[in-house]
Amino acid sequence: MNYFELFGITPGFTIDAAALKKKFYELSRAYHPDFYGGGTAMEQEEALEKSATVNEAYKTLQNQDLIIKYILGLKGLIQEEEKYNLPPDFLMEVMDLNEQVMELDKTDTAAVATLLTAAKNLQNEIHEAVAPTLAHYSHDTATEKELLQIKDYYYKKKYLDRIISGLQ
């Protein structure tokens, strides 16, 4: 059973946070290990496993980056520790930003703000290319081409997130 099935929601990149939270509390109560204290060792172990799965699913389904990684994993399009090859032009842009960050005087707030804006603008630009697919994703009809574009976005965003977090 995947996380979407566990929570009874349609697979997608955007999830209703209130409905997710409500279902999380419902599942947490149903599978909380304390309710199985009088059960057999097997029932207690099963409750502990289900509770851990509910917690991990909730953590994943609250974060769009983790949702992207999870859905791509369900579709067999992403592997743990995968060495993904990004386009050279993007890597050059990121390398340029990284060089500017390394040369940056962190006390120069104007320069920090300028670089932060540049990184966020690039992030917004790559997001625009996949925004319609993310918003209108259908687990049954999404094409491999669309999913590979989302995979490309996912890896590009990871690079930019590191730069942005280093500037904040």
NORLIN-V998736 format. One record per helix or strand of 2 or more residues. SS is the DSSP state (alpha for helix, beta for strand). FROM is the first residue (numbers start at 1). LEN is the number of residues. If there is no record, write none. Layout:
((SS | FROM | LEN) (SS | FROM | LEN))
This chain:
((alpha | 3 | 5) (alpha | 17 | 15) (alpha | 33 | 4) (alpha | 41 | 21) (alpha | 64 | 11) (alpha | 88 | 16) (alpha | 109 | 27) (alpha | 144 | 24))
